[in-house]
Amino acid sequence: MASEVVVVKTAMITPIGLSAPETEASARARTARLTEIEWRDRRFKPFVVGLVPDDGLPDLTEKPG
């Protein structure tokens, strides 16, 4: 029995892209936007994280609807 999957739309915001196509292109180019932050683990090593730029985040002050 064959079944078909149709992807109608995708959306994503990642540290390497603000859309699905941008993220895909950056991942294929092996781009990594990783940085150390001031938080430390038990061994006092800084955490390494990927940060999403502020302009890529949705506005949280507006109420939906």
C-alpha positions as CSV (number, residue, x, y, z in Angstrom):
1,M,0.0,0.0,0.0
2,A,1.6,3.2,-1.1
3,S,0.8,6.5,0.6
4,E,1.6,10.0,-0.5
5,V,2.8,12.8,1.7
6,V,2.4,16.4,0.5
7,V,4.2,19.2,2.3
8,V,2.2,22.3,1.7
9,K,4.3,24.8,3.7
10,T,7.3,24.9,6.0
11,A,8.5,27.6,8.3
12,M,11.5,27.8,10.7
13,I,13.7,30.2,12.4
14,T,17.2,29.0,13.3
15,P,20.6,30.5,14.2
16,I,21.7,29.9,10.6
17,G,18.6,31.2,8.8
18,L,15.4,33.1,9.2
19,S,13.4,30.8,6.8
20,A,13.5,27.2,5.7
21,P,15.3,27.9,2.4
22,E,17.9,30.2,4.1
23,T,18.5,27.5,6.8
24,E,18.8,24.8,4.1
25,A,21.4,26.8,2.2
26,S,23.4,27.7,5.3
27,A,23.3,24.0,6.4
28,R,24.5,22.9,3.0
29,A,27.3,25.4,3.2
30,R,28.1,24.1,6.7
31,T,27.6,27.5,8.3
32,A,27.6,27.5,12.1
33,R,26.8,30.6,14.1
34,L,27.8,29.3,17.5
35,T,29.1,31.5,20.3
36,E,30.1,31.1,24.0
37,I,27.8,32.7,26.6
38,E,28.6,33.8,30.1
39,W,26.7,30.8,31.7
40,R,29.0,28.1,32.9
41,D,28.6,24.3,33.4
42,R,29.8,22.4,36.5
43,R,33.3,22.4,35.3
44,F,33.1,26.2,34.7
45,K,33.3,25.9,31.0
46,P,31.1,28.3,29.0
47,F,28.1,27.0,27.2
48,V,28.3,27.2,23.4
49,V,24.9,28.1,21.9
50,G,23.4,29.1,18.6
51,L,21.5,32.4,18.9
52,V,18.7,33.6,16.7
53,P,19.1,37.3,15.8
54,D,16.5,39.7,17.4
55,D,15.1,40.7,14.0
56,G,14.2,37.1,13.4
57,L,12.1,36.7,16.4
58,P,8.3,37.4,16.3
59,D,6.9,40.5,18.1
60,L,5.6,39.3,21.4
61,T,3.9,42.5,22.4
62,E,0.9,42.0,20.1
63,K,-2.0,40.0,21.2
64,P,-3.2,37.3,18.8
65,G,-6.6,37.7,17.1
